[in-house]
Amino acid sequence: MNNIVLITENNKILKFVKSKVILLRECDDFKDIEYYCCFEKIKEIKPSVIFYHLIKNNEEDFFNFLQKIKQTDETKTISIILLFEDFDENVLCSAFELGITDFLTVTSSETEFTIRTIWCLQKQQKALDCQNKSELLSELRILDETNNIYTNNYSYNILKEEANKNTGTLVIIAPDINVRNKISPNSLVNVIKKTVRSSDIIGFAQDFKIYLWLKKTNKKNALGVLNKIQKNLTHDFTICAGYTEINNKNFEKAEIITNKALSKALLKGNLFLYAEEKNTDNTIKNDKIVYKSVENILSPIFFQYQKRNEERLFETKIYQKVNKQKSFFKLENENGFSSINIKYTDNTNIDIEIFHNIKDMELLADKICLNLNEFNEEQIENIIKSFIKDFQNYTKC
């Protein structure tokens, strides 16, 4: 039986909604309850769909009710339709964040009421089916019973299968070594789950590591996801990650090099490193290969240092670009600008020019020449860190 419940104390609204929900059949039932102790009554009735009639100055009571519904196992699959008399965008946005299924206004047509109610019945059935399957997978210890992500015994093979079907980015996350006692694995997983999409896959690995598969996501966007995860964590808790884009790349090798990148990141702390397979050919003769090697190093590092320093450097604009001719990373404020310019002079050499053009100072410049074998993440990070520190000293920002 599909139980449909309306929460209201307005008889006019009761008659109005009941007349508009015209899908009722012999196997359906319509009930109304008052606001007082409505959550306890809902637990007894166990409806498929709830209409909640929102009255003025009752928003907080509704939000509290909604949180209880979504945080209780026996009620969290129930579809909830918020019914407005006076539509309010702010209330709708807050309700959406807390998990409403849909919304209507009292001016909506009978067709809207009917179709949206049917949608919500369908969503509730799908959510119930999903919950039942999750419970079964938890009993089989394929899913972790606490947070519904894949357990250590199964996550590797599941990610491998997914990577064989779709392109995407493999990420392996771990907390910094010095902060591991400040957060539980489940707490970290909860932050990750709130940040990523429902279609992304999360699983436990050994040694406090967490696998993350970002389906159809390139490395730049994957880095953006990692930065969001870090931002959503508490201020004193930092993470490291290795990540690699998988596109016609063997998953086993990708997992190995991603783990190695994570290990390097953990030695430094609070770092996300892109994992790239090493080219064993010491004589690189193709310009496209040179550019690709440089891009794989520069793009994630430039993007990461831009995001990390946008708020730290007061009233400073940060520009960065990577292309086939040259790349640059630039800082600029009212006191002047500084720039790192990277040029690929031939197939093996890379020239790095650093300029500081600051008011009331003579132009300061430096030049570094590296061959491709010397050009790596550690070199570039050291150069950027020193460059930013010099800019701060010169401009007093």
Backbone torsions as a table, in degrees:
resi	resn	phi	psi	omega
1	MET	NA	136.4	174.3
2	ASN	-93.3	106.8	176.3
3	ASN	-88.7	125.8	176.2
4	ILE	-113.5	125.1	-175.5
5	VAL	-118.2	135.2	173.0
6	LEU	-110.3	126.4	176.7
7	ILE	-101.0	111.2	-178.4
8	THR	-165.1	164.0	171.7
9	GLU	-124.7	16.9	-177.3
10	ASN	-109.4	111.0	-177.4
11	ASN	-63.9	-32.4	179.0
12	LYS	-65.1	-44.0	177.6
13	ILE	-65.4	-38.6	178.9
14	LEU	-58.4	-51.1	179.5
15	LYS	-63.9	-38.5	-178.4
16	PHE	-63.0	-50.1	-177.3
17	VAL	-68.1	-42.9	-177.8
18	LYS	-61.8	-34.5	179.4
19	SER	-73.7	-26.2	-177.5
20	LYS	-88.1	-27.1	178.0
21	VAL	-82.7	84.0	-169.9
22	ILE	-95.2	8.6	-178.3
23	LEU	-81.9	-3.9	-171.8
24	LEU	-59.2	132.8	177.0
25	ARG	-121.4	-175.5	-178.5
26	GLU	-62.4	-28.4	-177.5
27	CYS	-89.6	3.0	178.2
28	ASP	-108.6	155.0	-178.4
29	ASP	-140.0	141.0	-179.7
30	PHE	-119.3	126.4	179.1
31	LYS	-129.6	157.4	172.7
32	ASP	-127.3	142.7	176.9
33	ILE	-135.9	161.4	179.7
34	GLU	-88.7	170.5	-177.2
35	TYR	-67.6	-34.6	-174.9
36	TYR	-65.2	124.9	179.7
37	CYS	55.7	32.1	-176.6
38	CYS	-65.2	-32.1	179.8
39	PHE	-64.8	-43.7	179.4
40	GLU	-63.0	-38.1	179.4
41	LYS	-69.2	-37.2	178.2
42	ILE	-62.5	-39.6	179.8
43	LYS	-63.3	-31.1	178.1
44	GLU	-76.3	-44.1	-175.4
45	ILE	-74.5	-37.7	-177.1
46	LYS	53.2	62.3	-178.2
47	PRO	-75.0	168.3	173.4
48	SER	-88.0	-36.7	-177.9
49	VAL	-135.9	139.0	175.1
50	ILE	-118.4	128.8	165.3
51	PHE	-96.3	123.3	177.5
52	TYR	-111.4	111.9	179.9
53	HIS	-79.2	111.3	-176.6
54	LEU	-86.1	121.9	176.8
55	ILE	-107.0	163.6	-176.2
56	LYS	-60.5	138.8	178.4
57	ASN	64.4	20.2	178.4
58	ASN	-112.1	13.0	-174.3
59	GLU	-61.5	-44.3	-177.0
60	GLU	-64.8	-38.8	177.5
61	ASP	-62.5	-40.0	178.6
62	PHE	-65.0	-45.5	-179.8
63	PHE	-61.0	-41.1	178.0
64	ASN	-64.2	-42.0	177.2
65	PHE	-61.1	-45.2	-178.3
66	LEU	-62.7	-42.3	178.4
67	GLN	-62.5	-41.2	178.7
68	LYS	-63.4	-42.0	179.9
69	ILE	-60.7	-47.1	-173.8
70	LYS	-78.1	-17.0	-179.1
71	GLN	-100.6	2.1	-179.8
72	THR	-109.0	125.2	-173.7
73	ASP	-56.8	-40.3	-175.0
74	GLU	-77.3	-9.9	-179.1
75	THR	-122.1	-8.4	-170.0
76	LYS	-66.8	-16.9	178.9
77	THR	-88.6	-7.0	-178.6
78	ILE	-66.0	133.3	175.2
79	SER	-78.6	138.8	-178.2
80	ILE	-124.9	123.7	176.9
81	ILE	-108.3	120.5	178.3
82	LEU	-85.8	124.4	-176.8
83	LEU	-106.8	113.5	-178.9
84	PHE	-93.8	138.9	161.3
85	GLU	-88.4	-46.7	175.6
86	ASP	-117.9	110.4	-174.6
87	PHE	-62.4	136.5	-179.0
88	ASP	-136.1	113.9	-176.7
89	GLU	-64.4	-40.2	-179.1
90	ASN	-63.0	-43.3	178.0
91	VAL	-64.5	-41.2	179.5
92	LEU	-60.8	-45.4	-179.5
93	CYS	-62.1	-43.7	178.8
94	SER	-64.7	-40.9	179.4
95	ALA	-66.2	-37.1	177.6
96	PHE	-62.5	-43.4	179.4
97	GLU	-62.3	-32.3	-177.9
98	LEU	-86.8	-9.4	169.9
99	GLY	114.4	22.6	174.8
100	ILE	-64.5	155.4	-179.4
101	THR	-89.8	-37.4	-178.0
102	ASP	-163.2	178.4	176.8
103	PHE	-146.5	156.5	175.8
104	LEU	-144.0	162.9	170.7
105	THR	-114.7	161.1	-179.1
106	VAL	-66.8	-12.6	177.9
107	THR	-90.3	-1.2	-179.8
108	SER	-64.9	151.3	-177.4
109	SER	-78.7	167.4	177.1
110	GLU	-60.4	-38.6	179.5
111	THR	-61.7	-43.6	178.1
112	GLU	-61.4	-45.5	179.3
113	PHE	-59.1	-45.7	-176.7
114	THR	-65.9	-50.1	-176.0
115	ILE	-65.2	-43.5	-177.9
116	ARG	-69.7	-31.9	175.6
117	THR	-66.6	-42.5	177.4
118	ILE	-62.1	-43.5	177.1
119	TRP	-56.6	-44.9	-177.3
120	CYS	-68.4	-34.3	174.6
121	LEU	-63.9	-41.3	178.7
122	GLN	-65.8	-42.4	179.3
123	LYS	-64.2	-39.3	179.4
124	GLN	-64.1	-39.5	178.9
125	GLN	-66.6	-39.8	177.7
126	LYS	-65.5	-41.7	178.9
127	ALA	-63.9	-38.1	178.9
128	LEU	-67.2	-42.8	177.2
129	ASP	-61.2	-43.0	-179.9
130	CYS	-63.2	-41.3	179.5
131	GLN	-64.4	-42.0	179.2
132	ASN	-63.3	-40.8	178.8
133	LYS	-67.4	-39.2	178.4
134	SER	-63.2	-40.4	178.7
135	GLU	-63.7	-38.9	178.1
136	LEU	-65.9	-44.0	179.2
137	LEU	-65.5	-32.5	176.2
138	SER	-67.5	-40.7	177.6
139	GLU	-62.2	-34.2	178.4
140	LEU	-83.5	-0.7	179.8
141	ARG	62.0	29.6	171.5
142	ILE	-85.7	-38.8	173.8
143	LEU	-104.5	144.0	174.0
144	ASP	-70.5	128.4	-173.2
145	GLU	-69.4	-19.8	-178.0
146	THR	-79.7	-43.1	-172.8
147	ASN	-131.8	9.1	173.7
148	ASN	60.9	31.3	169.3
149	ILE	-106.8	166.4	-174.6
150	TYR	-69.7	142.6	-179.9
151	THR	-77.9	166.0	-177.2
152	ASN	-57.5	-32.8	-176.8
153	ASN	-71.7	-20.2	-173.3
154	TYR	-120.6	-20.4	-170.5
155	SER	-61.3	-40.7	-178.1
156	TYR	-59.4	-50.5	-177.8
157	ASN	-66.5	-35.0	179.3
158	ILE	-68.5	-43.0	177.3
159	LEU	-65.0	-37.1	178.6
160	LYS	-61.0	-45.0	178.3
161	GLU	-62.5	-42.9	179.5
162	GLU	-64.2	-40.9	-179.6
163	ALA	-66.0	-30.1	177.6
164	ASN	-72.8	-21.5	-178.6
165	LYS	-92.4	-33.2	-171.9
166	ASN	-138.6	155.5	170.7
167	THR	-77.9	162.5	179.1
168	GLY	166.5	-166.1	-180.0
169	THR	-125.2	128.5	174.9
170	LEU	-89.6	129.2	179.5
171	VAL	-124.7	135.5	172.2
172	ILE	-121.3	120.1	-172.8
173	ILE	-112.0	144.0	172.9
174	ALA	-150.2	147.1	175.8
175	PRO	-70.9	152.0	174.1
176	ASP	-55.5	146.4	-174.6
177	ILE	-58.0	-38.5	-175.1
178	ASN	-78.9	-3.0	-179.2
179	VAL	-121.8	10.4	-174.6
180	ARG	-64.0	-25.5	179.8
181	ASN	-84.0	0.4	-177.1
182	LYS	-95.1	-9.6	-177.8
183	ILE	-151.4	146.6	177.8
184	SER	-87.5	156.9	176.3
185	PRO	-56.0	-38.1	-179.0
186	ASN	-66.1	-36.0	178.6
187	SER	-66.5	-41.2	177.3
188	LEU	-64.2	-42.1	178.2
189	VAL	-59.9	-41.9	-179.3
190	ASN	-61.6	-38.7	177.0
191	VAL	-66.1	-42.7	179.2
192	ILE	-62.2	-44.1	-178.6
193	LYS	-61.3	-37.0	179.6
194	LYS	-72.0	-20.2	-174.9
195	THR	-93.1	-37.3	-173.7
196	VAL	-90.5	174.5	179.3
197	ARG	-80.9	159.7	179.0
198	SER	-66.2	-23.3	-179.9
199	SER	-81.9	-13.1	177.5
200	ASP	-75.9	155.2	-174.6
201	ILE	-113.9	132.5	179.9
202	ILE	-122.1	139.0	178.1
203	GLY	-152.1	152.3	176.9
204	PHE	-77.0	145.4	168.8
205	ALA	-122.2	-178.1	-180.0
206	GLN	-76.0	161.9	171.9
207	ASP	60.0	46.0	175.9
208	PHE	63.4	21.0	178.1
209	LYS	-95.0	152.4	179.4
210	ILE	-129.2	125.8	174.5
211	TYR	-80.6	143.5	173.6
212	LEU	-139.9	123.2	177.0
213	TRP	-109.1	114.9	179.8
214	LEU	-100.3	100.2	-174.1
215	LYS	-66.5	132.8	177.6
216	LYS	50.8	46.0	-179.2
217	THR	-126.8	129.1	179.4
218	ASN	-82.7	173.8	-173.0
219	LYS	-66.4	-32.6	-179.8
220	LYS	-66.7	-44.9	178.5
221	ASN	-69.4	-31.7	176.1
222	ALA	-63.2	-39.8	177.5
223	LEU	-64.5	-36.9	175.7
224	GLY	-61.8	-39.0	177.2
225	VAL	-63.9	-43.0	179.3
226	LEU	-61.5	-41.4	178.4
227	ASN	-64.7	-35.2	176.8
228	LYS	-67.3	-40.0	177.8
229	ILE	-60.7	-46.8	179.3
230	GLN	-61.1	-39.9	-179.8
231	LYS	-65.3	-32.6	-178.1
232	ASN	-82.3	-9.3	175.9
233	LEU	-83.1	164.3	177.2
234	THR	-64.3	156.1	-171.1
235	HIS	-59.0	-36.0	-174.6
236	ASP	-92.6	7.3	179.4
237	PHE	-113.7	120.1	-176.8
238	THR	-120.7	153.0	-177.9
239	ILE	-126.1	162.8	171.4
240	CYS	-123.5	160.5	178.7
241	ALA	-155.5	146.4	164.5
242	GLY	-109.7	143.8	-179.5
243	TYR	-149.8	149.1	178.6
244	THR	-149.9	140.8	178.5
245	GLU	-80.7	130.2	-178.9
246	ILE	-108.1	109.8	177.2
247	ASN	-144.7	101.8	-173.0
248	ASN	61.7	30.8	178.3
249	LYS	-113.7	138.2	178.7
250	ASN	-62.0	126.1	-174.7
251	PHE	-63.9	-40.6	-178.9
252	GLU	-58.5	-46.9	178.8
253	LYS	-65.8	-39.5	-179.8
254	ALA	-61.5	-41.1	179.8
255	GLU	-66.1	-37.6	-179.8
256	ILE	-66.0	-48.4	-177.1
257	ILE	-71.3	-28.1	176.9
258	THR	-69.3	-39.5	175.7
259	ASN	-63.7	-38.6	178.1
260	LYS	-65.2	-40.6	177.8
261	ALA	-63.3	-40.0	177.5
262	LEU	-63.3	-41.6	179.4
263	SER	-60.5	-42.4	177.3
264	LYS	-63.4	-41.9	-179.2
265	ALA	-63.5	-39.6	-179.0
266	LEU	-66.1	-28.3	177.3
267	LEU	-66.4	-33.0	179.9
268	LYS	-91.1	-37.7	-179.8
269	GLY	90.0	141.7	175.7
270	ASN	51.3	54.7	-173.0
271	LEU	-145.0	142.1	173.9
272	PHE	-114.6	121.3	-176.4
273	LEU	-116.8	132.6	175.4
274	TYR	-81.2	132.4	-178.0
275	ALA	-96.4	125.4	-178.8
276	GLU	-129.3	135.0	176.0
277	GLU	-66.2	137.0	-179.9
278	LYS	-74.2	141.5	176.3
279	ASN	-89.0	118.8	-176.5
280	THR	-80.1	-9.9	179.3
281	ASP	-83.4	111.7	-177.4
282	ASN	-73.9	-17.6	-179.6
283	THR	-108.8	96.4	-177.9
284	ILE	-94.5	117.7	-172.9
285	LYS	-112.1	-1.5	-175.4
286	ASN	-106.8	122.5	-178.9
287	ASP	-58.4	-35.5	-178.8
288	LYS	-65.2	-37.7	178.9
289	ILE	-67.0	-41.4	177.9
290	VAL	-58.9	-49.1	-179.0
291	TYR	-61.6	-42.8	-178.5
292	LYS	-62.8	-40.3	178.8
293	SER	-63.5	-43.3	179.6
294	VAL	-66.5	-43.7	-178.5
295	GLU	-61.2	-42.5	-178.6
296	ASN	-61.5	-28.3	178.1
297	ILE	-86.0	-48.0	-171.4
298	LEU	-73.8	-45.2	-172.0
299	SER	-55.0	-53.3	-179.5
300	PRO	-67.2	-35.2	-179.0
301	ILE	-69.5	-46.6	178.1
302	PHE	-58.1	-46.9	-177.9
303	PHE	-62.7	-43.6	-177.6
304	GLN	-64.9	-44.1	-178.0
305	TYR	-72.9	-27.3	173.7
306	GLN	-65.9	-48.4	-178.3
307	LYS	-64.7	-38.2	-177.3
308	ARG	-70.2	-29.0	-172.2
309	ASN	-106.7	-3.3	-179.2
310	GLU	-59.8	-37.3	-179.5
311	GLU	-91.2	-22.4	-176.7
312	ARG	-78.9	-35.1	-177.5
313	LEU	-90.1	109.6	-172.5
314	PHE	-66.1	125.0	176.6
315	GLU	49.4	42.1	178.3
316	THR	-119.2	132.2	176.3
317	LYS	-92.5	140.4	-179.5
318	ILE	-119.5	127.2	178.2
319	TYR	-121.6	144.3	174.7
320	GLN	-154.0	147.2	-179.3
321	LYS	-155.8	142.9	176.1
322	VAL	-127.3	121.4	175.0
323	ASN	-141.8	-175.0	-171.5
324	LYS	-74.2	-23.1	-178.9
325	GLN	-89.3	-51.4	179.9
326	LYS	-158.6	165.1	179.0
327	SER	-130.4	156.2	178.4
328	PHE	-148.3	156.1	173.3
329	PHE	-134.1	119.2	-168.9
330	LYS	-129.6	138.1	174.2
331	LEU	-117.3	136.6	-177.3
332	GLU	-147.7	132.8	170.5
333	ASN	-143.5	-169.8	-173.9
334	GLU	-65.4	-16.3	-179.0
335	ASN	-91.4	-6.7	179.2
336	GLY	141.1	-163.8	-180.0
337	PHE	-143.4	157.5	174.8
338	SER	-133.0	147.6	-174.9
339	SER	-146.9	139.7	168.8
340	ILE	-106.2	118.0	178.0
341	ASN	-110.9	129.0	-178.0
342	ILE	-119.3	121.8	-178.5
343	LYS	-119.9	146.2	179.5
344	TYR	-105.4	94.7	-170.5
345	THR	-71.3	-34.9	174.8
346	ASP	-151.8	-160.9	-174.0
347	ASN	-76.4	-9.8	-176.7
348	THR	-128.6	-19.5	-175.1
349	ASN	-107.3	145.5	178.7
350	ILE	-130.1	125.7	179.1
351	ASP	-101.2	130.0	178.3
352	ILE	-117.2	117.0	179.5
353	GLU	-111.9	130.8	-178.7
354	ILE	-117.0	123.2	-178.8
355	PHE	-119.3	139.4	171.0
356	HIS	-125.6	107.8	-180.0
357	ASN	-110.9	89.2	-171.4
358	ILE	-115.1	144.5	179.6
359	LYS	-57.8	143.1	177.0
360	ASP	61.3	21.7	175.6
361	MET	-136.6	147.1	173.8
362	GLU	-69.6	150.3	-179.5
363	LEU	-60.3	124.5	178.3
364	LEU	-104.2	132.9	-177.3
365	ALA	-139.8	151.3	177.7
366	ASP	-145.9	153.8	-177.8
367	LYS	-137.1	135.3	178.4
368	ILE	-127.4	132.6	177.7
369	CYS	-115.6	125.3	179.8
370	LEU	-125.9	149.2	167.3
371	ASN	-89.2	168.4	-171.9
372	LEU	-62.6	-32.1	179.5
373	ASN	-68.0	-27.0	179.2
374	GLU	-86.0	-14.3	-174.7
375	PHE	-83.0	103.7	-177.1
376	ASN	-143.6	176.0	-175.8
377	GLU	-59.7	-42.8	-176.9
378	GLU	-63.0	-43.1	178.5
379	GLN	-60.1	-49.6	-176.1
380	ILE	-65.4	-41.2	178.9
381	GLU	-62.2	-43.3	178.4
382	ASN	-61.6	-40.6	179.4
383	ILE	-65.1	-45.1	-178.6
384	ILE	-66.2	-42.6	179.2
385	LYS	-59.4	-46.7	179.0
386	SER	-64.7	-39.5	179.6
387	PHE	-61.8	-46.8	-179.9
388	ILE	-65.4	-40.9	179.1
389	LYS	-62.8	-42.2	177.8
390	ASP	-63.0	-43.6	179.9
391	PHE	-60.2	-42.6	178.6
392	GLN	-62.6	-42.1	179.6
393	ASN	-66.0	-41.6	-177.1
394	TYR	-71.1	-36.2	-174.7
395	THR	-102.2	-4.5	179.3
396	LYS	61.0	35.0	-179.9
397	CYS	-103.9	NA	NA
